Amino acid sequence: MRTVIVTGGTDGMGAALVRHYLEAGDRVIVVGRSREKFDGLVASAGGGERARFVAADLSSIAESRRVVADIVNDHDRIDALVLAASYIRQRRHVTAEGHEASWVLFFVSKYLLVTGLAELLSAAPRPVIVNVAVPGTKPGAIDVDDLESERAFSFAASNAQQRRANELLGIAATAADPRLSYLTWGPRRAVRSSFAGDYTFALRLGATVFGLIGESPAAAVAPLVALIENPPAARHAYRGAKPVPLVPGPDDAADLARLLAAVDESLSR
């Protein structure tokens, strides 16, 4: 029996993955904010004795650390870690911990999970990490000196910075464990979802339209399920089932070192 972790596993594509793995007979750890949604999902999918809910808001560093400690204490192996938690903010938002919420949710929490669960992943025969994000960013998209967009914030720049940071994280993760498969994966087209977030009216209207015409979450994740079943070693990126080239930067090693140093320094405060 495999053990699969899905963050953001109570809605949209995350919930579709949880349903698939429960129906396949696997053990699933769901990290999310809504116990009610989790209970409804498990009731409809079955396999409740193999499903575990860990309540957490991953825009909180403290809660992200708690999730890692909780899983490490109760498990000795993780076969797949799917990072799918999402809450879109068009404006800069500072949490009670004093950090920019989107940066923590879309990168810092992933960094803590990937590094904190590395030993459990290494115990699996074919470990895989899936970072659900739009693959492909320019090497210069990240500003290591302003990771939390304190000087200036735009939704597009913030999003690109998070994606670039996660691609650098993939370099670190696969260097630490060459057997690891690290997949940056996004759906091939729009997907029906609740699109949880804090939007302007125009973007919310667009999200509503996508919710009506988009692909079903189950259909969207079918290519991802196949990739997790037979994961390619090292780093790769996909849109649906189609490979997307990762863009190497001339300073990837230096950028990664600076990124990790800046994040570790921030976490130590």
C-alpha positions, 0 to 999 in steps of 0.5 A: 500500500502506497502512502500519498500526501495531497495538500489542498486535497479537499477541492478541485484537482487535489480532491480528484487525486484523493478520490483516485488514490482512495479508490485504488486502495492507497493510504492518503494524507490530506492537508487542508482547511476544511474538515467538512469537505474532507468528510464529504469526500471520504464518504463518497469515495470510500476507504475512510480507514485509509484517509487521514486529515491534517488541518492546516493553513499553509500560508502560516509557517508555524502550521506548515512546520506542524504538518511536517512534524505530525507526518514525521511522527506518524509515518516512516515512508511517503511514496508521493507528495503532491503540492496542490494547495492554492489560494489566489491573492491579487493583492499583497497580504501580510499574515499575522506572522509578518510574512507575505501570504502568497510567498509562504503558501506557494513557496515557503510551505513547499520548501518546508514540506520537501525538506522536512519529509525528504527522509520519508520520501527516500524510504520509498522505492520510487519517490515522487514530488509533484508541484502543481504550478504553471511550468516554465519561468525565466531565470531572472524572474526571482528577486532574492533581495525582495522575496516577499515583494516589500518594495513593489508587488504585482500579481504577475511578478509574484506568481513568476517569482514563486514558480522560479523559486520552486524550480530551483527547489527541484534542483536542490531536492533531486541533487539530495536524492538522485532517485527522486522524481520532481515534477512541475505539473499544470493542467493542459487547459482550464479546470472546473474548481471553486477558485478559492481566493481574493480576486478583483471583480473582473478576475472572479468573473473570469474564474466563474466562466472557467468554472462553467466551461473548464475540464473536470478535475478528474479528467485534468489529473488523469495524465498526472496519475499516469506520471505518478504511477511511472515517475521519471527520475530527476526534474521534469515539467508537463502541461497535462501529458505533454513535456515542457522544457525547463529553462536552465539559467546560467546562474542556477547554482548561485541563485539556488544558494542565495535563495536557500540562504535568504529563506533560512535566514527569514525562517530563523527570525 
